[in-house]
């Protein structure tokens, strides 16, 4: 009987320790979330016309607004010339309830040129991770493989449905920063476009 009590007590203690460990892990994960962010968006570029600078990216958004993201974008060469760029986008998110929100996303960016070069690259791999040309995509008329850089601007609410009608008034703007980068080629196809990572701050602009 004593041995059974000890065994049951050990089992209960083990279960309590497991619960504590799980709660501790969840607490750590919660601590990793940035309370100052409205959303994080992670997209894949699926279309990019290098002549017009127009394209489409799709992915997911997580945070106070979570769901599937679709962005229609247009990059243009800045008045100062490349590697400086401007962009004029529409970013739409649909959540699990089917509620939707659309942002007008504008700002500026700069291609990272020249890109970081891996001098240790040997015969096994012949392609640089970030490309090797000093300024790819000249005038948006050539291949944009292996080019990208940081972006900054704003997310302005322009259309809402469902819960977002009251939560996010039309015209409200939020600071935004992101990074977009296309892989280099060859060996990839020039239409194997890259990825986009976005952080939108939760504090509205005055």
RALIN-V660406 format. One record per helix or strand of 3 or more residues. SS is the DSSP state (A for helix, B for strand). FROM is the first residue (numbers start at 1). TO is the last residue. If there is no record, write none. Layout:
# RALIN-V660406
SS:FROM:TO
SS:FROM:TO
This chain:
# RALIN-V660406
A:2:32
B:37:48
B:54:63
B:67:77
B:84:94
B:100:110
A:138:140
B:148:160
A:164:167
B:173:181
B:195:204
